Amino acid sequence: MERDNHQEGEADGVKICGPTSDGNPPGKSCQRSPYLDQVTRPEAEKTENFECQNSVSGQQSTRGPEDATHDNDQSDSGEFVVTMLAKAKLEEQGIGVEGRSSPLLEAGTLESPALASHRDEDVTADSWRQHRKHVFVLSEAGKPIYSRYGSEEALSSTMGVMMALVSFVQSGDNIIRSVYSEEHTVVFLQKGPLVLVCVSSSRQSERQLRGELLYVYYQIISMLTQASISRIFEHKKNYDLRRLLAGSEKILDGLLNLVDSDPSFLLAAVHCLPLASSLRDSLSQILQKAITPNLVFSILIAKNQLLTIVQEKTVIEDTRLEPADVHLLLNLIGASSAFQAGEIWTPICLPLFNPDCYFYAYISYLDPPECTVCLLLLSTDKEAFYAVAECKRKIEEAMVAQNSLNLIAKVQPYSVSQVGVSDLRHFMYKPFDVPDNFRQLTQFTSPEMEAPYSNEEEKMRLLDLYRYMHSRIHSTSRPLKLIYHVAERETLLAWVTSKFELYTCFSPLVTKACAINAITKLLRWIKKEEDRLFIRYPPKYSTTPNPSKTSRGGKSDQQDSTDNGFLSLL
Amino acid sequence: MGEQLPSVPGRAQLHSDTLNRPVQTLRVKMVLLGSSGVGKSSLALRFVKNEFRSTSPTIGCAYLTRVVHLSNVSLRFEIWDTAGQEKFHSVTPLYYRGAHAVLLVYDISKRKTFVRAQLWLRELEKHYIPGSTVIWLVGNKEDLAQNRQVSVQEGERLASDRGLFFMETSALSGDQISELLLAVAHRVYECLGTQQGGLSEWEEYPFIDLHHRDTSNPFSSCCKVGP
């Protein structure tokens, strides 16, 4: 039902391009603050007074009252913006169908039909407007950098309008955060010299959308580093950053598809493959033994999920590895089929670890030609390729000796039926740090999505429900601890405590008492299976010749030698 | 070719008593340079697997190997397939430093890539010592001859002006691919193989060997062009 709503909604949204701001639906009165107040007050939380959720209420539509009020009280300003954006699009009709023509990438993009079709989309067509979620990246000078659909050239005046909005609000010493129209939420995020904009009809909360924009920003940083981006724009305000991102659109496209389909991003936690702890330990030991100076992380991945991760001792004492950095690495691995051809050696920045310096990533599949098991080794030494490749050889040898690849191939995601709780269809469980595993990577566990959520559309519908529950739990104006939500085709229960965050999905006929009883059982089961479901104690090794707490300082030396190259490009 | 009884040059005779290796195997570092989308990865894939697949833009650099047997020696090509994207240009010297062979690739149907190849060449000339690196100018996508923007003569002229070797190939059809690799192999061996310190020997078990190398610069060990 939620899904249907969206599509219907988008169809309405398209009409907006004419000046058809006809009538606000009746019976939805709200605070009517002036346009700027609503759009720009950075900290002003909207419509708190209308937030009247019974946390444990019975029947209720999938769209909470919170959404309804937002949509309508701000429709005027929203329509205004959407109309403006639509007008800008019409002006571009002439260049609408032209593909991108940046000299460096025309040939590169031709080869992949899927990629080409997104890029060549006619931005004046209805189908373009009906995309569920648009993402745009532009520079402060209003230069287009990235668009999820359609070519940036064709969208340059649309992005110009976006920049105009940003600077207009900025001139009043304020920051534009979001614009709501009946069907769309427009979220703005400014990071350094970059402006990121999301136009979404997905009904996600502003906060979730902003989080997704942040992932896009981090992915860009992971390729270029924050320091070099600021330096570039300091030297030349109207620099065309697409020169440097050419060929990386696919990585950003891939990220946005993952963000839509993988709850790891929503939960800001890493999903690891369930594995008998003995097997996981043996894999960790293999990684622990294959080391070389300046190696900082060894990561083993299968089916795009973590098998194990081993970390350098002193580095990890300094700082922890953030789930977002791991997500970016996994996306990088997934986005390039070229990885399957050989061994990869590439500079990569982990933005949350240190946004200004590069690691050097060695990436290789261990089971060609299937290419499901991937080894990722991160070093701080750009010259270390041969030494790191040698580590891979040792790892490969040890894995052959222990028959690890065959054991890994047998590993499956688990089924919710293993929990043995009737009516429970799916869940996501994210434990929080407890003192004894502080420094640990935030993880979550979740069974495979099975019928009735086996097709893409239904999966998305369940994820949308989870996103809705998540937005209620994490609402800035009125956070909730427990929600029992009866939707049309299922019942959901979300619960957050100081120890965990849990989202569960039950069949629609479950009773409240039943659901609560089921959750008790589920928690007991997770406790029992903990060793299999999570990487409990990420193992460590020591590779720095002189262990000291200055590992960060040491790395910053390398930063200079690697990213000053960009300046020569200006 | 492997069947021919090799006339083993001096150094290799030391190893000829190890059963598996009647011929000497030398390491050749070969780098593919050129604009994004000219087909560097496709060439590399042809060299290594003789396959053609449409590829995504390379990230950083892909490392592949292929052994080529000449009549009296085997060359183990360590192929560095670099990313053509500009964001990686600052790190590209890392990959081409100390290369024995460089393939400078352009797309015959895109003049821009030919111009770009000349920029690469200028960049390269800052770093290499003549006689230590064999450079080939490679006009790829010969199958797109009907959209040709760079004539064969132009390619040849540039090559002869700058002392490069020249060939046109098609990674798509596989045309001239093995010829190119073989020609490079012969030329590299001719120019560098007999030189003192020209090519280093490939150790089947580079375990200990590498261990020593780790302490020094791993790149300088296989080549005479230092940083």
Interface residues (C-beta under 8 A of the other chain):
Chain A: P103 L104 L105 E106 A107 G108 T109 L110 E111 S112 M223 L224 R243 L244 L245 A246 G247 S248 K250 I251 T292 P293 L332 A335 S336 S337 A338 F339 A341 G342 E343 I344 W345 T346 P347 I348 A361 K382 E383 A384 F385 Y386 A387 A389 E390 T562 D563 N564 G565 F566 S568 L569
Chain B: S35 S36 G37 V38 S41 A44 L45 V48 R53 S54 T55 S56 P57 T58 I59 G60 C61 A62 Y63 L64 T65 I79 D81 A83 G84 Q85 E86 K87 F88 H89 S90 V91 L94 Y95 D107 K110 K112 T113 P206 F207 L210 R213 D214 N217 P218 F219
